[in-house]
Amino acid sequence: MLPSFRFRLLIAFLGVVLISLAVFLGLVWGFLRSYIREAKIEELHLRLKLLSLGVEPMSPKVKDALHDMSAEMGVALWLVYSDDRPDFYVSDGYAIPEADLPRMQAALEKELLQPRSTAFQRGDLFLVTQPVTTADQSPALLVAMTPAANLEGGWMHLVTAMRDAALFGLAISLVLALLI
C-alpha cells in the first residue's frame, strides 16, 4: 500500500528544506572561511605597516608595541636586517618551532633581495612581510609569522551557531508542516 498523500507531501517538504539548508550552509561556510582569512591577513598587513613607520631606532616604545602585537594577534614577529645586524625576534603570541627556523630564515633571505609587502605560506606557517627602511637607508623586513590554522580560527563558532539555527528552523518547519 502506498503512503498517504499527506505523508508524501511532508517528506517532499522536508527534503526541500534539508537540501536548501545544506546548500546555504555550504555556501556560507566557504565564503565565511575565505573572508575571515583575508580579513586577518589584511589586519596583519596594516599593523605591520604602522609598526614599520617607527621601527628605527629600536626604542623601548617600539619594542613594547611589537611585544603587544605578538601577544594580541598570536603571531611571532621578526625584524630581519639585510646586513650583519642581529635580527630582532618577538614571540609573545606564538613561538616558531626550532625545526622551522632555518626554513623561515631561507625564505626571508630571498625576500630581502627585493623587499616588498607580501603574504605567503611556507608549510604550515603563514608569513606576512613589510619592508622597513632603517635610518642608514639599508633595507630590512618586518615579518609576522603564524600557523596557517590560526588564520581560520574563530569562524567555527559562527558556523556552529548557524547549524543550530538551521536545526531549530527544521524542527519548527516540521511541526508547522504536520499541523498544516
N, C-alpha and C positions, 0 to 999 in steps of 0.2 A: 504494500500500500504506500502511495506517495505521501510525503509530509504535507501538511496543510499549507494553503496559500499564505496564511499569516506567518507560519514558521519560515517558509522560503523567503518571504519579504524581509523578515527580521534578519536572516542570515545574509542576504544581499546588502541590506543596510549596514550591518556590522562590517562586512567585507570592504565596502566603500570607505567607511570611516577608518578602518585599520590601514588600508592602503594609503589614504590621504595623510594620516598621521605619520606613517613610516616615511613617505616622500618628504613631508615637511621637516621632520626631524633630521633626515639625511642631508637635506639642503642646508638647513641652519647649522648643523654640525660642521660641514665643510666650510661654509662662509665664515662662521664664527672663529673657527680654528685659524684660518689664514689671516683674518682681520686682527685677532689678538696678537699673533706672532709678528705681523707687520707693525702694529702699534708699539710693541715692546722694542723692536729694532729701531723704530723712529725715535722713541724716547731715549734710547741709549745714544743714538747719533746726536740728538740735540744736547743732551747733558755733557757728552764728551766735547762738543763744540764750545759750550760755555766754559767748561773746565780748561780747555786748551788756550783760552784767552789769557789766563793768569798763571800758566804753568812755570814760567821762567821769571824770576828765580824761584826755586822751590822753597817758598816761605812756609812757615808752620801753618798759616791760614790755608794755603793751597793743599798741603798735606792732609790737614783735617778735612777739607772738602772731599778729597779723594777717599779717605777712610769712611766718611759718612756715605758717600755714593756707593762704595763697595758693600757696606753693610745693608743699606736700604734696598738696593736692587739685586743683591745676591750675586754679584759679579766680582771677578778678580780684575784689578786694574794694573796695567804695566806701562810704564813710561820707558820707551826704548830709544836710546840715542844712536845715531849713525856713527859716532866716533867712539873713542875709548872710555868715555864716561860710564860709570856704573849705572845700570838700569835701576829704576825705582819700581818696586813691586808692592802692591797692597792686596791683601786677601782677607778682609774682614767678613765678606759675604760668601766667598767661595774660594777655596784653595785649589790650585791646579795640581793634579797628581804628579808626583815626581817623574813618572814614566812619560808623561805628556810634554814635559818642559822642553826637551831637545827638539821635538817635532814642532812645537809652537815657536820656538826661537828661530828655527829654519824658515818657517812661514813668514815670520816678521822681518827677517833679514831680506827676503825677497820684496816685501812691501816697502822697506826703507829705500830701495833703489829708486822708486818713484812714488813717494808718499802721497796718498790720496785718502779721502774719506770713503770707506767701503765697509761692507759686511760680507763675511764668508764663513763657511763651515769646514772644519778640519776634523774628520772622525766624528766623535760625539760632542765636540766643543764648537761653539759659535763665537766668532770674533767680530768685533766692530772696531774700526780704526779711525783715528782722526789725526791728521798731520799737525805738527806743532813746530813753529819756528822759534828757536831759542834766541837769547839776547845777542849771541855772536853769529846769528843767521845760519846756524847749522840745523839740518832737518832732524826731526825726531817724530816718534809716533806715540800717541796716547791710545792704548788698546784696552777694551773691555772684553773679558772672556767669561763665558757662562756655558754650562751644559745646554745642548740644544733642547733638552726636555724642559728646562726652565722657561723657555720662550712659549711653551704651550700649556704651562700650568695655569690654574685659576679658572679656566673656562669650563672645566668639568663640573663645577658647582652649578653653573647655569644650565648645562645640558641635563644634569640630574633633576633640577627643578622643572625644566621643560618636559622631561619624561614623566615626572609625577603629575604635572598638569594634564598631559595627554592621557594618562591612565584615568585620571579623575573625569576628564571630559568624555572618555569612552564609557565609563560607568554610568554617567548621567545620561548619555545618549542611549545606552541600552535600556535604562529604566524608562525613559521617555518613549522609546520605540515599543516597549512592552505595553505601556499604558495606551498608546495610540492604537 
